[in-house]
Amino acid sequence: MSILISKSTRVVCQGITGKAGEFHSRNCQEYGTHLVAGVTPGKGGQEVLGVPVYDTVSEAVEQQGANASMIFVPAAFTADAILEAVDAGVEVVVAITEGVPVLDMVRAYEEIRQVNARSDRQVHLIGPNCPGVITPGECKMGIMPGYIHEPGTVGVMSRSGT
């Protein structure tokens, strides 16, 4: 049973050209996640792991139909990356980055709260500083090892490190 992501989720990785972004995107692909694009400003036109890289999330949404974003950008840029994904129409945003300034997240949270209040679409932000989300056997967005999760009737939510 899926809640936020499923085998039909079309994932974009913001920060795919970085070491962590590429490493974890590869693991997600190997798990079966439908990774459709990457985003790194200034590196559009490249290809990483067999998927196109765009300069903006809007381009990835428009060209590849991305509907979920996994974020591996430096902490100082994470809030802006989250808001860029939200502005592009992404509804599930998973921010893996740790060390994000609290005031940056207060600003991002308020923006998302306003989007959710004034539209039919609901944005779900997971993170930052989280291992991600997984629907066992279908889709993984994040850093947790897929092999430890099995499909079943129980869902688990936890704080990072539990």
PEVENKA-V682071 format. One record per run of one state. SS is the DSSP state (H for helix, E for strand, L for the rest). FROM is the first residue (numbers start at 1). LEN is the number of residues. If there is no record, write none. Layout:
BEGIN
{{SS | FROM | LEN} {SS | FROM | LEN}}
END
This chain:
BEGIN
{{L | 1 | 9} {E | 10 | 5} {L | 15 | 4} {H | 19 | 13} {L | 32 | 2} {E | 34 | 6} {L | 40 | 7} {E | 47 | 2} {L | 49 | 2} {E | 51 | 4} {L | 55 | 2} {H | 57 | 8} {L | 65 | 3} {E | 68 | 4} {L | 72 | 3} {H | 75 | 13} {L | 88 | 4} {E | 92 | 4} {L | 96 | 6} {H | 102 | 17} {L | 119 | 5} {E | 124 | 4} {L | 128 | 4} {E | 132 | 4} {L | 136 | 3} {E | 139 | 4} {L | 143 | 3} {H | 146 | 3} {L | 149 | 14}}
END
